[in-house]
C-alpha cells in the first residue's frame, strides 16, 4: 500500500502535517475489501464550513469521490450530509489525505466536533 498526496496537497502541505499523515498511515494498515476514513482533524472555518480532515485508506477497487454522497456523524448520530463533486480518485491499495468541506446548508444539526466519523 502507498500513501500519496493529491497534487495540490503535495505542493502546499506543511512538513509537520506530512509527517502526521505518514504516522497515521503507518498505524492504520490497509484492510482488504474495506474503505476507511481515519479521522485526523475537525474544525470550522471563517464561513462556518465544517472541515473534516481524514486519511482515506482504500482496500477496495479505485474509489471515486465525484458525485458521492458522504455523511458526517458524531456519536453515531447524523450531523451533515453532502454530495461531493471533486474528481478525486483514490486508487486501490492506497491511502490519501483529504479534507471534506461540509457547508452550512449540508448541516442537519449543530456539530460539537466530538467523537466524529465520515462514512459513505
Jmol script that loads the backbone (N, CA, C; Angstrom):
load data "model"
ATOM      1  N   UNK A   1       0.847  -1.183   0.000  1.00  0.00           N
ATOM      2  CA  UNK A   1       0.000   0.000   0.000  1.00  0.00           C
ATOM      3  C   UNK A   1       0.884   1.235   0.000  1.00  0.00           C
ATOM      4  N   UNK A   2       0.381   2.304  -0.554  1.00  0.00           N
ATOM      5  CA  UNK A   2       1.153   3.524  -0.725  1.00  0.00           C
ATOM      6  C   UNK A   2       0.367   4.719  -0.213  1.00  0.00           C
ATOM      7  N   UNK A   3       1.039   5.618   0.485  1.00  0.00           N
ATOM      8  CA  UNK A   3       0.459   6.898   0.871  1.00  0.00           C
ATOM      9  C   UNK A   3       0.808   7.892  -0.221  1.00  0.00           C
ATOM     10  N   UNK A   4      -0.211   8.501  -0.823  1.00  0.00           N
ATOM     11  CA  UNK A   4       0.027   9.505  -1.853  1.00  0.00           C
ATOM     12  C   UNK A   4      -0.711  10.783  -1.480  1.00  0.00           C
ATOM     13  N   UNK A   5      -0.189  11.885  -1.949  1.00  0.00           N
ATOM     14  CA  UNK A   5      -0.802  13.186  -1.721  1.00  0.00           C
ATOM     15  C   UNK A   5      -1.303  13.720  -3.043  1.00  0.00           C
ATOM     16  N   UNK A   6      -2.539  14.177  -3.069  1.00  0.00           N
ATOM     17  CA  UNK A   6      -3.099  14.824  -4.255  1.00  0.00           C
ATOM     18  C   UNK A   6      -2.162  15.973  -4.604  1.00  0.00           C
ATOM     19  N   UNK A   7      -2.062  16.307  -5.886  1.00  0.00           N
ATOM     20  CA  UNK A   7      -1.051  17.247  -6.377  1.00  0.00           C
ATOM     21  C   UNK A   7      -1.014  18.558  -5.600  1.00  0.00           C
ATOM     22  N   UNK A   8      -2.157  19.185  -5.379  1.00  0.00           N
ATOM     23  CA  UNK A   8      -2.175  20.466  -4.661  1.00  0.00           C
ATOM     24  C   UNK A   8      -1.717  20.278  -3.214  1.00  0.00           C
ATOM     25  N   UNK A   9      -2.149  19.190  -2.576  1.00  0.00           N
ATOM     26  CA  UNK A   9      -1.706  18.912  -1.213  1.00  0.00           C
ATOM     27  C   UNK A   9      -0.191  18.738  -1.190  1.00  0.00           C
ATOM     28  N   UNK A  10       0.329  17.990  -2.140  1.00  0.00           N
ATOM     29  CA  UNK A  10       1.755  17.680  -2.161  1.00  0.00           C
ATOM     30  C   UNK A  10       2.595  18.951  -2.232  1.00  0.00           C
ATOM     31  N   UNK A  11       2.093  19.951  -2.952  1.00  0.00           N
ATOM     32  CA  UNK A  11       2.825  21.214  -3.106  1.00  0.00           C
ATOM     33  C   UNK A  11       2.711  22.116  -1.884  1.00  0.00           C
ATOM     34  N   UNK A  12       1.608  22.024  -1.123  1.00  0.00           N
ATOM     35  CA  UNK A  12       1.331  23.021  -0.099  1.00  0.00           C
ATOM     36  C   UNK A  12       1.353  22.519   1.344  1.00  0.00           C
ATOM     37  N   UNK A  13       1.371  21.227   1.569  1.00  0.00           N
ATOM     38  CA  UNK A  13       1.266  20.703   2.930  1.00  0.00           C
ATOM     39  C   UNK A  13       2.520  21.029   3.744  1.00  0.00           C
ATOM     40  N   UNK A  14       2.296  21.430   4.981  1.00  0.00           N
ATOM     41  CA  UNK A  14       3.412  21.701   5.893  1.00  0.00           C
ATOM     42  C   UNK A  14       4.110  20.387   6.226  1.00  0.00           C
ATOM     43  N   UNK A  15       5.411  20.473   6.465  1.00  0.00           N
ATOM     44  CA  UNK A  15       6.191  19.261   6.739  1.00  0.00           C
ATOM     45  C   UNK A  15       5.670  18.521   7.971  1.00  0.00           C
ATOM     46  N   UNK A  16       5.279  19.239   9.018  1.00  0.00           N
ATOM     47  CA  UNK A  16       4.774  18.549  10.223  1.00  0.00           C
ATOM     48  C   UNK A  16       3.451  17.844   9.933  1.00  0.00           C
ATOM     49  N   UNK A  17       2.606  18.429   9.055  1.00  0.00           N
ATOM     50  CA  UNK A  17       1.351  17.766   8.680  1.00  0.00           C
ATOM     51  C   UNK A  17       1.627  16.535   7.823  1.00  0.00           C
ATOM     52  N   UNK A  18       2.613  16.629   6.945  1.00  0.00           N
ATOM     53  CA  UNK A  18       3.000  15.471   6.135  1.00  0.00           C
ATOM     54  C   UNK A  18       3.455  14.330   7.050  1.00  0.00           C
ATOM     55  N   UNK A  19       4.270  14.647   8.038  1.00  0.00           N
ATOM     56  CA  UNK A  19       4.740  13.636   8.984  1.00  0.00           C
ATOM     57  C   UNK A  19       3.573  13.045   9.777  1.00  0.00           C
ATOM     58  N   UNK A  20       2.609  13.901  10.166  1.00  0.00           N
ATOM     59  CA  UNK A  20       1.452  13.417  10.905  1.00  0.00           C
ATOM     60  C   UNK A  20       0.672  12.396  10.064  1.00  0.00           C
ATOM     61  N   UNK A  21       0.451  12.687   8.790  1.00  0.00           N
ATOM     62  CA  UNK A  21      -0.264  11.755   7.926  1.00  0.00           C
ATOM     63  C   UNK A  21       0.540  10.469   7.723  1.00  0.00           C
ATOM     64  N   UNK A  22       1.848  10.580   7.625  1.00  0.00           N
ATOM     65  CA  UNK A  22       2.680   9.381   7.498  1.00  0.00           C
ATOM     66  C   UNK A  22       2.562   8.498   8.742  1.00  0.00           C
ATOM     67  N   UNK A  23       2.503   9.110   9.914  1.00  0.00           N
ATOM     68  CA  UNK A  23       2.336   8.351  11.157  1.00  0.00           C
ATOM     69  C   UNK A  23       0.953   7.693  11.223  1.00  0.00           C
ATOM     70  N   UNK A  24      -0.062   8.416  10.839  1.00  0.00           N
ATOM     71  CA  UNK A  24      -1.428   7.858  10.823  1.00  0.00           C
ATOM     72  C   UNK A  24      -1.501   6.694   9.856  1.00  0.00           C
ATOM     73  N   UNK A  25      -0.914   6.886   8.686  1.00  0.00           N
ATOM     74  CA  UNK A  25      -0.885   5.842   7.669  1.00  0.00           C
ATOM     75  C   UNK A  25      -0.210   4.579   8.207  1.00  0.00           C
ATOM     76  N   UNK A  26       0.893   4.755   8.952  1.00  0.00           N
ATOM     77  CA  UNK A  26       1.623   3.610   9.495  1.00  0.00           C
ATOM     78  C   UNK A  26       0.803   2.853  10.536  1.00  0.00           C
ATOM     79  N   UNK A  27      -0.076   3.555  11.242  1.00  0.00           N
ATOM     80  CA  UNK A  27      -0.883   2.938  12.308  1.00  0.00           C
ATOM     81  C   UNK A  27      -2.173   2.293  11.796  1.00  0.00           C
ATOM     82  N   UNK A  28      -2.558   2.578  10.560  1.00  0.00           N
ATOM     83  CA  UNK A  28      -3.825   2.081  10.020  1.00  0.00           C
ATOM     84  C   UNK A  28      -3.579   1.362   8.693  1.00  0.00           C
ATOM     85  N   UNK A  29      -3.112   0.131   8.773  1.00  0.00           N
ATOM     86  CA  UNK A  29      -2.811  -0.613   7.537  1.00  0.00           C
ATOM     87  C   UNK A  29      -4.078  -0.903   6.746  1.00  0.00           C
ATOM     88  N   UNK A  30      -3.866  -1.145   5.483  1.00  0.00           N
ATOM     89  CA  UNK A  30      -4.986  -1.465   4.603  1.00  0.00           C
ATOM     90  C   UNK A  30      -5.662  -2.749   5.069  1.00  0.00           C
ATOM     91  N   UNK A  31      -6.964  -2.776   4.919  1.00  0.00           N
ATOM     92  CA  UNK A  31      -7.728  -3.991   5.175  1.00  0.00           C
ATOM     93  C   UNK A  31      -8.408  -4.353   3.856  1.00  0.00           C
ATOM     94  N   UNK A  32      -8.038  -5.480   3.308  1.00  0.00           N
ATOM     95  CA  UNK A  32      -8.559  -5.883   2.019  1.00  0.00           C
ATOM     96  C   UNK A  32     -10.083  -5.848   2.020  1.00  0.00           C
ATOM     97  N   UNK A  33     -10.637  -5.229   0.970  1.00  0.00           N
ATOM     98  CA  UNK A  33     -12.085  -5.139   0.815  1.00  0.00           C
ATOM     99  C   UNK A  33     -12.742  -4.063   1.647  1.00  0.00           C
ATOM    100  N   UNK A  34     -11.941  -3.228   2.325  1.00  0.00           N
ATOM    101  CA  UNK A  34     -12.508  -2.218   3.220  1.00  0.00           C
ATOM    102  C   UNK A  34     -11.998  -0.826   2.869  1.00  0.00           C
ATOM    103  N   UNK A  35     -12.915   0.140   2.874  1.00  0.00           N
ATOM    104  CA  UNK A  35     -12.582   1.553   2.709  1.00  0.00           C
ATOM    105  C   UNK A  35     -12.720   2.201   4.083  1.00  0.00           C
ATOM    106  N   UNK A  36     -11.666   2.895   4.534  1.00  0.00           N
ATOM    107  CA  UNK A  36     -11.693   3.538   5.844  1.00  0.00           C
ATOM    108  C   UNK A  36     -11.440   5.036   5.712  1.00  0.00           C
ATOM    109  N   UNK A  37     -12.147   5.822   6.512  1.00  0.00           N
ATOM    110  CA  UNK A  37     -11.903   7.253   6.637  1.00  0.00           C
ATOM    111  C   UNK A  37     -11.358   7.461   8.055  1.00  0.00           C
ATOM    112  N   UNK A  38     -10.046   7.543   8.202  1.00  0.00           N
ATOM    113  CA  UNK A  38      -9.426   7.668   9.505  1.00  0.00           C
ATOM    114  C   UNK A  38      -9.473   9.151   9.922  1.00  0.00           C
ATOM    115  N   UNK A  39     -10.207   9.487  10.989  1.00  0.00           N
ATOM    116  CA  UNK A  39     -10.307  10.891  11.427  1.00  0.00           C
ATOM    117  C   UNK A  39      -8.952  11.459  11.820  1.00  0.00           C
ATOM    118  N   UNK A  40      -8.701  12.693  11.413  1.00  0.00           N
ATOM    119  CA  UNK A  40      -7.440  13.360  11.725  1.00  0.00           C
ATOM    120  C   UNK A  40      -7.695  14.674  12.461  1.00  0.00           C
ATOM    121  N   UNK A  41      -8.479  15.562  11.852  1.00  0.00           N
ATOM    122  CA  UNK A  41      -8.682  16.900  12.408  1.00  0.00           C
ATOM    123  C   UNK A  41     -10.056  17.404  12.004  1.00  0.00           C
ATOM    124  N   UNK A  42     -10.680  18.153  12.899  1.00  0.00           N
ATOM    125  CA  UNK A  42     -12.012  18.706  12.634  1.00  0.00           C
ATOM    126  C   UNK A  42     -12.030  20.163  13.096  1.00  0.00           C
ATOM    127  N   UNK A  43     -12.681  21.036  12.319  1.00  0.00           N
ATOM    128  CA  UNK A  43     -12.740  22.454  12.682  1.00  0.00           C
ATOM    129  C   UNK A  43     -13.802  23.151  11.854  1.00  0.00           C
ATOM    130  N   UNK A  44     -14.157  24.351  12.275  1.00  0.00           N
ATOM    131  CA  UNK A  44     -14.972  25.254  11.468  1.00  0.00           C
ATOM    132  C   UNK A  44     -14.065  26.331  10.903  1.00  0.00           C
ATOM    133  N   UNK A  45     -14.338  26.763   9.668  1.00  0.00           N
ATOM    134  CA  UNK A  45     -13.575  27.882   9.104  1.00  0.00           C
ATOM    135  C   UNK A  45     -14.364  29.183   9.299  1.00  0.00           C
ATOM    136  N   UNK A  46     -13.854  30.278   8.741  1.00  0.00           N
ATOM    137  CA  UNK A  46     -14.462  31.599   8.900  1.00  0.00           C
ATOM    138  C   UNK A  46     -15.839  31.716   8.242  1.00  0.00           C
ATOM    139  N   UNK A  47     -16.179  30.801   7.314  1.00  0.00           N
ATOM    140  CA  UNK A  47     -17.505  30.803   6.665  1.00  0.00           C
ATOM    141  C   UNK A  47     -18.470  29.850   7.364  1.00  0.00           C
ATOM    142  N   UNK A  48     -18.021  29.269   8.473  1.00  0.00           N
ATOM    143  CA  UNK A  48     -18.807  28.292   9.231  1.00  0.00           C
ATOM    144  C   UNK A  48     -18.956  26.962   8.495  1.00  0.00           C
ATOM    145  N   UNK A  49     -18.043  26.688   7.552  1.00  0.00           N
ATOM    146  CA  UNK A  49     -17.970  25.364   6.928  1.00  0.00           C
ATOM    147  C   UNK A  49     -17.305  24.412   7.918  1.00  0.00           C
ATOM    148  N   UNK A  50     -17.755  23.185   7.940  1.00  0.00           N
ATOM    149  CA  UNK A  50     -17.151  22.143   8.760  1.00  0.00           C
ATOM    150  C   UNK A  50     -16.060  21.467   7.940  1.00  0.00           C
ATOM    151  N   UNK A  51     -14.823  21.502   8.418  1.00  0.00           N
ATOM    152  CA  UNK A  51     -13.684  20.917   7.718  1.00  0.00           C
ATOM    153  C   UNK A  51     -13.290  19.630   8.428  1.00  0.00           C
ATOM    154  N   UNK A  52     -13.482  18.515   7.767  1.00  0.00           N
ATOM    155  CA  UNK A  52     -13.185  17.202   8.348  1.00  0.00           C
ATOM    156  C   UNK A  52     -12.013  16.588   7.583  1.00  0.00           C
ATOM    157  N   UNK A  53     -10.835  16.617   8.191  1.00  0.00           N
ATOM    158  CA  UNK A  53      -9.645  16.047   7.561  1.00  0.00           C
ATOM    159  C   UNK A  53      -9.509  14.585   7.962  1.00  0.00           C
ATOM    160  N   UNK A  54      -9.264  13.748   6.963  1.00  0.00           N
ATOM    161  CA  UNK A  54      -9.166  12.305   7.167  1.00  0.00           C
ATOM    162  C   UNK A  54      -8.012  11.754   6.352  1.00  0.00           C
ATOM    163  N   UNK A  55      -7.668  10.523   6.647  1.00  0.00           N
ATOM    164  CA  UNK A  55      -6.796   9.754   5.766  1.00  0.00           C
ATOM    165  C   UNK A  55      -7.685   8.665   5.164  1.00  0.00           C
ATOM    166  N   UNK A  56      -7.909   8.725   3.861  1.00  0.00           N
ATOM    167  CA  UNK A  56      -8.718   7.722   3.181  1.00  0.00           C
ATOM    168  C   UNK A  56      -7.828   6.523   2.908  1.00  0.00           C
ATOM    169  N   UNK A  57      -8.146   5.389   3.517  1.00  0.00           N
ATOM    170  CA  UNK A  57      -7.362   4.169   3.346  1.00  0.00           C
ATOM    171  C   UNK A  57      -8.220   3.200   2.547  1.00  0.00           C
ATOM    172  N   UNK A  58      -7.807   2.959   1.310  1.00  0.00           N
ATOM    173  CA  UNK A  58      -8.639   2.222   0.364  1.00  0.00           C
ATOM    174  C   UNK A  58      -8.116   0.811   0.107  1.00  0.00           C
ATOM    175  N   UNK A  59      -8.826  -0.167   0.640  1.00  0.00           N
ATOM    176  CA  UNK A  59      -8.505  -1.563   0.387  1.00  0.00           C
ATOM    177  C   UNK A  59      -9.463  -2.190  -0.610  1.00  0.00           C
ATOM    178  N   UNK A  60     -10.166  -1.356  -1.363  1.00  0.00           N
ATOM    179  CA  UNK A  60     -11.116  -1.822  -2.373  1.00  0.00           C
ATOM    180  C   UNK A  60     -10.585  -1.457  -3.759  1.00  0.00           C
ATOM    181  N   UNK A  61     -11.445  -1.526  -4.753  1.00  0.00           N
ATOM    182  CA  UNK A  61     -11.092  -1.047  -6.092  1.00  0.00           C
ATOM    183  C   UNK A  61     -10.940   0.467  -6.051  1.00  0.00           C
ATOM    184  N   UNK A  62     -10.530   1.074  -7.181  1.00  0.00           N
ATOM    185  CA  UNK A  62     -10.443   2.527  -7.249  1.00  0.00           C
ATOM    186  C   UNK A  62     -11.718   3.137  -6.681  1.00  0.00           C
ATOM    187  N   UNK A  63     -11.561   4.144  -5.813  1.00  0.00           N
ATOM    188  CA  UNK A  63     -12.701   4.808  -5.187  1.00  0.00           C
ATOM    189  C   UNK A  63     -12.752   6.241  -5.680  1.00  0.00           C
ATOM    190  N   UNK A  64     -13.901   6.637  -6.213  1.00  0.00           N
ATOM    191  CA  UNK A  64     -14.059   7.976  -6.784  1.00  0.00           C
ATOM    192  C   UNK A  64     -14.964   8.823  -5.893  1.00  0.00           C
ATOM    193  N   UNK A  65     -14.522  10.048  -5.625  1.00  0.00           N
ATOM    194  CA  UNK A  65     -15.292  10.974  -4.809  1.00  0.00           C
ATOM    195  C   UNK A  65     -16.386  11.660  -5.619  1.00  0.00           C
ATOM    196  N   UNK A  66     -16.152  11.883  -6.902  1.00  0.00           N
ATOM    197  CA  UNK A  66     -17.091  12.649  -7.723  1.00  0.00           C
ATOM    198  C   UNK A  66     -18.506  12.068  -7.652  1.00  0.00           C
ATOM    199  N   UNK A  67     -19.462  12.945  -7.349  1.00  0.00           N
ATOM    200  CA  UNK A  67     -20.890  12.616  -7.267  1.00  0.00           C
ATOM    201  C   UNK A  67     -21.190  11.605  -6.154  1.00  0.00           C
ATOM    202  N   UNK A  68     -20.392  11.616  -5.104  1.00  0.00           N
ATOM    203  CA  UNK A  68     -20.574  10.682  -3.989  1.00  0.00           C
ATOM    204  C   UNK A  68     -21.200  11.409  -2.803  1.00  0.00           C
ATOM    205  N   UNK A  69     -22.252  10.812  -2.241  1.00  0.00           N
ATOM    206  CA  UNK A  69     -22.900  11.326  -1.042  1.00  0.00           C
ATOM    207  C   UNK A  69     -22.170  10.764   0.174  1.00  0.00           C
ATOM    208  N   UNK A  70     -21.667  11.673   1.023  1.00  0.00           N
ATOM    209  CA  UNK A  70     -20.973  11.272   2.243  1.00  0.00           C
ATOM    210  C   UNK A  70     -21.686  11.845   3.458  1.00  0.00           C
ATOM    211  N   UNK A  71     -21.472  11.197   4.583  1.00  0.00           N
ATOM    212  CA  UNK A  71     -22.170  11.529   5.814  1.00  0.00           C
ATOM    213  C   UNK A  71     -21.169  11.812   6.917  1.00  0.00           C
ATOM    214  N   UNK A  72     -21.467  12.812   7.725  1.00  0.00           N
ATOM    215  CA  UNK A  72     -20.676  13.165   8.893  1.00  0.00           C
ATOM    216  C   UNK A  72     -21.498  12.844  10.131  1.00  0.00           C
ATOM    217  N   UNK A  73     -20.943  12.005  11.004  1.00  0.00           N
ATOM    218  CA  UNK A  73     -21.628  11.573  12.228  1.00  0.00           C
ATOM    219  C   UNK A  73     -20.843  11.998  13.454  1.00  0.00           C
ATOM    220  N   UNK A  74     -21.566  12.257  14.531  1.00  0.00           N
ATOM    221  CA  UNK A  74     -20.984  12.429  15.852  1.00  0.00           C
ATOM    222  C   UNK A  74     -21.748  11.523  16.807  1.00  0.00           C
ATOM    223  N   UNK A  75     -21.012  10.738  17.570  1.00  0.00           N
ATOM    224  CA  UNK A  75     -21.638   9.784  18.498  1.00  0.00           C
ATOM    225  C   UNK A  75     -22.743   8.974  17.810  1.00  0.00           C
ATOM    226  N   UNK A  76     -22.457   8.522  16.587  1.00  0.00           N
ATOM    227  CA  UNK A  76     -23.366   7.696  15.787  1.00  0.00           C
ATOM    228  C   UNK A  76     -24.658   8.394  15.386  1.00  0.00           C
ATOM    229  N   UNK A  77     -24.708   9.729  15.478  1.00  0.00           N
ATOM    230  CA  UNK A  77     -25.871  10.497  15.038  1.00  0.00           C
ATOM    231  C   UNK A  77     -25.487  11.348  13.838  1.00  0.00           C
ATOM    232  N   UNK A  78     -26.347  11.330  12.814  1.00  0.00           N
ATOM    233  CA  UNK A  78     -26.082  12.086  11.595  1.00  0.00           C
ATOM    234  C   UNK A  78     -26.113  13.588  11.889  1.00  0.00           C
ATOM    235  N   UNK A  79     -25.054  14.278  11.467  1.00  0.00           N
ATOM    236  CA  UNK A  79     -24.940  15.716  11.661  1.00  0.00           C
ATOM    237  C   UNK A  79     -25.001  16.447  10.323  1.00  0.00           C
ATOM    238  N   UNK A  80     -24.394  15.865   9.279  1.00  0.00           N
ATOM    239  CA  UNK A  80     -24.355  16.527   7.970  1.00  0.00           C
ATOM    240  C   UNK A  80     -24.264  15.472   6.877  1.00  0.00           C
ATOM    241  N   UNK A  81     -24.766  15.858   5.710  1.00  0.00           N
ATOM    242  CA  UNK A  81     -24.599  15.017   4.524  1.00  0.00           C
ATOM    243  C   UNK A  81     -24.411  15.932   3.329  1.00  0.00           C
ATOM    244  N   UNK A  82     -23.561  15.487   2.415  1.00  0.00           N
ATOM    245  CA  UNK A  82     -23.260  16.320   1.248  1.00  0.00           C
ATOM    246  C   UNK A  82     -22.820  15.447   0.085  1.00  0.00           C
ATOM    247  N   UNK A  83     -23.242  15.841  -1.105  1.00  0.00           N
ATOM    248  CA  UNK A  83     -22.786  15.207  -2.339  1.00  0.00           C
ATOM    249  C   UNK A  83     -21.576  16.007  -2.835  1.00  0.00           C
ATOM    250  N   UNK A  84     -20.448  15.312  -2.991  1.00  0.00           N
ATOM    251  CA  UNK A  84     -19.208  15.966  -3.383  1.00  0.00           C
ATOM    252  C   UNK A  84     -18.997  15.851  -4.887  1.00  0.00           C
ATOM    253  N   UNK A  85     -18.368  16.874  -5.463  1.00  0.00           N
ATOM    254  CA  UNK A  85     -18.204  16.936  -6.913  1.00  0.00           C
ATOM    255  C   UNK A  85     -16.739  16.878  -7.356  1.00  0.00           C
ATOM    256  N   UNK A  86     -15.812  16.914  -6.427  1.00  0.00           N
ATOM    257  CA  UNK A  86     -14.392  16.884  -6.789  1.00  0.00           C
ATOM    258  C   UNK A  86     -14.051  15.569  -7.497  1.00  0.00           C
ATOM    259  N   UNK A  87     -13.162  15.605  -8.447  1.00  0.00           N
ATOM    260  CA  UNK A  87     -12.810  14.435  -9.261  1.00  0.00           C
ATOM    261  C   UNK A  87     -11.715  13.570  -8.638  1.00  0.00           C
ATOM    262  N   UNK A  88     -11.553  13.606  -7.334  1.00  0.00           N
ATOM    263  CA  UNK A  88     -10.546  12.798  -6.658  1.00  0.00           C
ATOM    264  C   UNK A  88     -10.805  11.307  -6.879  1.00  0.00           C
ATOM    265  N   UNK A  89      -9.753  10.574  -7.238  1.00  0.00           N
ATOM    266  CA  UNK A  89      -9.790   9.111  -7.305  1.00  0.00           C
ATOM    267  C   UNK A  89      -8.702   8.577  -6.381  1.00  0.00           C
ATOM    268  N   UNK A  90      -9.100   7.666  -5.490  1.00  0.00           N
ATOM    269  CA  UNK A  90      -8.148   7.012  -4.597  1.00  0.00           C
ATOM    270  C   UNK A  90      -7.931   5.604  -5.152  1.00  0.00           C
ATOM    271  N   UNK A  91      -6.759   5.344  -5.720  1.00  0.00           N
ATOM    272  CA  UNK A  91      -6.508   4.017  -6.304  1.00  0.00           C
ATOM    273  C   UNK A  91      -6.601   2.902  -5.262  1.00  0.00           C
ATOM    274  N   UNK A  92      -6.839   1.695  -5.744  1.00  0.00           N
ATOM    275  CA  UNK A  92      -6.865   0.524  -4.869  1.00  0.00           C
ATOM    276  C   UNK A  92      -5.544   0.417  -4.115  1.00  0.00           C
ATOM    277  N   UNK A  93      -5.616  -0.056  -2.873  1.00  0.00           N
ATOM    278  CA  UNK A  93      -4.432  -0.287  -2.040  1.00  0.00           C
ATOM    279  C   UNK A  93      -3.586   0.965  -1.846  1.00  0.00           C
ATOM    280  N   UNK A  94      -4.288   2.086  -1.644  1.00  0.00           N
ATOM    281  CA  UNK A  94      -3.627   3.379  -1.499  1.00  0.00           C
ATOM    282  C   UNK A  94      -4.305   4.169  -0.383  1.00  0.00           C
ATOM    283  N   UNK A  95      -3.543   5.025   0.266  1.00  0.00           N
ATOM    284  CA  UNK A  95      -4.081   5.960   1.256  1.00  0.00           C
ATOM    285  C   UNK A  95      -3.844   7.378   0.761  1.00  0.00           C
ATOM    286  N   UNK A  96      -4.844   8.255   0.981  1.00  0.00           N
ATOM    287  CA  UNK A  96      -4.764   9.639   0.534  1.00  0.00           C
ATOM    288  C   UNK A  96      -5.315  10.555   1.628  1.00  0.00           C
ATOM    289  N   UNK A  97      -4.552  11.564   2.055  1.00  0.00           N
ATOM    290  CA  UNK A  97      -5.106  12.564   2.965  1.00  0.00           C
ATOM    291  C   UNK A  97      -6.118  13.437   2.227  1.00  0.00           C
ATOM    292  N   UNK A  98      -7.177  13.829   2.927  1.00  0.00           N
ATOM    293  CA  UNK A  98      -8.197  14.657   2.290  1.00  0.00           C
ATOM    294  C   UNK A  98      -8.971  15.427   3.336  1.00  0.00           C
ATOM    295  N   UNK A  99      -9.463  16.598   2.971  1.00  0.00           N
ATOM    296  CA  UNK A  99     -10.361  17.363   3.831  1.00  0.00           C
ATOM    297  C   UNK A  99     -11.702  17.508   3.126  1.00  0.00           C
ATOM    298  N   UNK A 100     -12.732  17.008   3.775  1.00  0.00           N
ATOM    299  CA  UNK A 100     -14.099  17.162   3.286  1.00  0.00           C
ATOM    300  C   UNK A 100     -14.669  18.439   3.874  1.00  0.00           C
ATOM    301  N   UNK A 101     -15.311  19.253   3.040  1.00  0.00           N
ATOM    302  CA  UNK A 101     -15.891  20.514   3.481  1.00  0.00           C
ATOM    303  C   UNK A 101     -17.410  20.380   3.442  1.00  0.00           C
ATOM    304  N   UNK A 102     -18.003  20.396   4.623  1.00  0.00           N
ATOM    305  CA  UNK A 102     -19.452  20.369   4.748  1.00  0.00           C
ATOM    306  C   UNK A 102     -19.920  21.797   4.977  1.00  0.00           C
ATOM    307  N   UNK A 103     -20.612  22.357   3.991  1.00  0.00           N
ATOM    308  CA  UNK A 103     -21.092  23.729   4.073  1.00  0.00           C
ATOM    309  C   UNK A 103     -22.280  23.813   5.032  1.00  0.00           C
ATOM    310  N   UNK A 104     -22.577  25.012   5.533  1.00  0.00           N
ATOM    311  CA  UNK A 104     -23.685  25.144   6.491  1.00  0.00           C
ATOM    312  C   UNK A 104     -25.017  24.572   5.982  1.00  0.00           C
ATOM    313  N   UNK A 105     -25.266  24.661   4.679  1.00  0.00           N
ATOM    314  CA  UNK A 105     -26.532  24.121   4.151  1.00  0.00           C
ATOM    315  C   UNK A 105     -26.568  22.596   4.140  1.00  0.00           C
ATOM    316  N   UNK A 106     -25.451  21.939   4.393  1.00  0.00           N
ATOM    317  CA  UNK A 106     -25.430  20.476   4.459  1.00  0.00           C
ATOM    318  C   UNK A 106     -25.630  19.959   5.887  1.00  0.00           C
ATOM    319  N   UNK A 107     -25.659  20.890   6.838  1.00  0.00           N
ATOM    320  CA  UNK A 107     -25.772  20.522   8.250  1.00  0.00           C
ATOM    321  C   UNK A 107     -27.233  20.225   8.616  1.00  0.00           C
ATOM    322  N   UNK A 108     -27.432  19.123   9.301  1.00  0.00           N
ATOM    323  CA  UNK A 108     -28.753  18.723   9.786  1.00  0.00           C
ATOM    324  C   UNK A 108     -28.948  19.217  11.212  1.00  0.00           C
ATOM    325  N   UNK A 109     -27.873  19.234  11.954  1.00  0.00           N
ATOM    326  CA  UNK A 109     -27.879  19.787  13.311  1.00  0.00           C
ATOM    327  C   UNK A 109     -26.494  20.357  13.593  1.00  0.00           C
ATOM    328  N   UNK A 110     -26.381  21.110  14.671  1.00  0.00           N
ATOM    329  CA  UNK A 110     -25.111  21.742  15.031  1.00  0.00           C
ATOM    330  C   UNK A 110     -24.080  20.690  15.422  1.00  0.00           C
ATOM    331  N   UNK A 111     -22.891  20.828  14.882  1.00  0.00           N
ATOM    332  CA  UNK A 111     -21.793  19.917  15.206  1.00  0.00           C
ATOM    333  C   UNK A 111     -21.141  20.328  16.518  1.00  0.00           C
ATOM    334  N   UNK A 112     -20.703  19.309  17.269  1.00  0.00           N
ATOM    335  CA  UNK A 112     -19.982  19.554  18.522  1.00  0.00           C
ATOM    336  C   UNK A 112     -18.490  19.299  18.375  1.00  0.00           C
ATOM    337  N   UNK A 113     -18.095  18.700  17.257  1.00  0.00           N
ATOM    338  CA  UNK A 113     -16.703  18.364  16.963  1.00  0.00           C
ATOM    339  C   UNK A 113     -16.156  17.299  17.913  1.00  0.00           C
ATOM    340  N   UNK A 114     -17.017  16.425  18.387  1.00  0.00           N
ATOM    341  CA  UNK A 114     -16.641  15.359  19.316  1.00  0.00           C
ATOM    342  C   UNK A 114     -17.001  14.003  18.717  1.00  0.00           C
ATOM    343  N   UNK A 115     -16.155  13.007  18.924  1.00  0.00           N
ATOM    344  CA  UNK A 115     -16.447  11.615  18.541  1.00  0.00           C
ATOM    345  C   UNK A 115     -17.047  11.514  17.136  1.00  0.00           C
ATOM    346  N   UNK A 116     -16.296  11.994  16.171  1.00  0.00           N
ATOM    347  CA  UNK A 116     -16.822  12.121  14.819  1.00  0.00           C
ATOM    348  C   UNK A 116     -16.276  11.051  13.893  1.00  0.00           C
ATOM    349  N   UNK A 117     -17.009  10.882  12.772  1.00  0.00           N
ATOM    350  CA  UNK A 117     -16.575   9.983  11.718  1.00  0.00           C
ATOM    351  C   UNK A 117     -17.258  10.355  10.409  1.00  0.00           C
ATOM    352  N   UNK A 118     -16.645   9.928   9.319  1.00  0.00           N
ATOM    353  CA  UNK A 118     -17.185  10.115   7.966  1.00  0.00           C
ATOM    354  C   UNK A 118     -17.514   8.727   7.428  1.00  0.00           C
ATOM    355  N   UNK A 119     -18.631   8.620   6.703  1.00  0.00           N
ATOM    356  CA  UNK A 119     -18.949   7.348   6.045  1.00  0.00           C
ATOM    357  C   UNK A 119     -19.592   7.613   4.700  1.00  0.00           C
ATOM    358  N   UNK A 120     -19.587   6.579   3.877  1.00  0.00           N
ATOM    359  CA  UNK A 120     -20.245   6.715   2.569  1.00  0.00           C
ATOM    360  C   UNK A 120     -21.358   5.734   2.451  1.00  0.00           C
TER     361      UNK A 120
END
end "model"
wireframe off; spacefill off
backbone 0.3
color backbone group
